[in-house]
């Protein structure tokens, strides 16, 4: 038998009192796609960071192709033929594609031959692996799916035989995810080895050859994908049976709490992203906005929450008229009784260098509960944070830990706890379960339904069509900034998909 592409033997890693990895043993066969799943904080990303050299294990051994290697930094990992595509891309946004690929590879023989040789090699790799991208495009002007291609090309340019992808579909549209899977299968068939970290168990079942499950820092099981199921993997991850469907009764809509009329919003480039949009959200209902990312959903939430000024339109919130053109003020919107969970927790929801307890009150720091004269009451902040940590099962349970040291899913729970625990009458929520594990998804969905049942009005944006259909009471579909149709949650996925693609409502119904 051929030696495994990667073999981990008794890997152990602690951060202070937190033991992130416990005696991990893992074999990844060459030329396969191997999934790694587990709850948020289970130790998956820590383990992959050890393989890639961001961290060094406290003890244990890494073997590549049967040979023990010492991976002290990412350069050593690259030299060993290991590449990594991170959940949050490591790209310089104002550099071109070819400049990003060159960055960090200054000792490459191709680079010494000149940029033309690098561009030619990049073109060859792009054509060979179906990763077409303009080498002279500026990265910040590319959609997310193409930025991810740049990350993969960077790894391939450096000669990666083992490619680690951390939550690769978390920011992709369904079409982009499908293309990524096709690329990964092609790479596997060419002999590359793929390690895929994801919370999406259906993706694991669709694309992997084998899957390993981590729980609380330990490797608890490895299965051939063809010999397991979503239910078994979920139970192995969480340690109990998990409800994989949303359990909710009929909605009982009451008075209108949020009314939007003729709202038009432009982005920073002057492009109309929300085009004459009107709708209502009532107390006791969840209204979902479905659509491919980039069709105005983000700008819609930002305008309603006061983050972005509108060009024209009217908003009525809890009986008060808000002028979205002149009165864009997030603090004022919060005081009225509207909370907002932003789509991008890093860019808009958290200050990562802050401690958890500081992020737990962000935006509400002027509340009298957290003040001691002119200063913040640190003891009150920490008491409040510890309660939220317990109520939302945030791991590790340390309110003094910097927020950057929490996993993505636990960072999401910090934002959700902060906004939901304010008991708002209107909740705007973007991508509620992005990067969140199956157990936490169940928990978050229950919280959202409980708020609906308590008479709250909820406007929810998600790129996960299954989530939209399972969680909402009415579905509004956006395309090119307009609401192109309204459906109930029983609508077929194909019908919604046609509307999301811009097919006229009458055609989609036929």
Secondary structure, 3 states (H helix, E strand, C coil): CCCCCEEEEEEEEEECCEEEEEEEEEEECCCCEEEEEECCCCCHHHHHHHHHCCCCCCEEEEEECCEEECCCCHHHHHHCCEEEECCCCCCCCCCEHHHHHHCCCCCCHHHHHCHHHHHHHHHHHHHHCCCCCCCCCEHHHCCHHHHHHHHHHHHHHCCCCEEEEECCCCCCCHHHHHHHHHHHHHHHHCCCEEEEECCCHHHHHHHCCEEEEEECCEEEEEEEHHHCCHHHHHHHHHCCCCCCCCCCCCCCCCCEEEEEEEEEEECCCCCEEEEEEEEEEECCEEEEEECCCCCCHHHHHHHHCCCCCCCEEEEEECCEEECCCCCCCHHHHHHHCEEEECCCHHHHHCCCCCEHHHHCCCCCCCCHHHEECCEECHHHHHHHHHHHHHHCCCCCCCCCCEHHHCCHHHHHHHHHHHHHCCCCCEEEEECCCCCCCHHHHHHHHHHHHHHHHCCCEEEEECCCHHHHHHHCCEEEEEECCEEEEEECCCCCHHHHHHHHCCCCHHHHHC
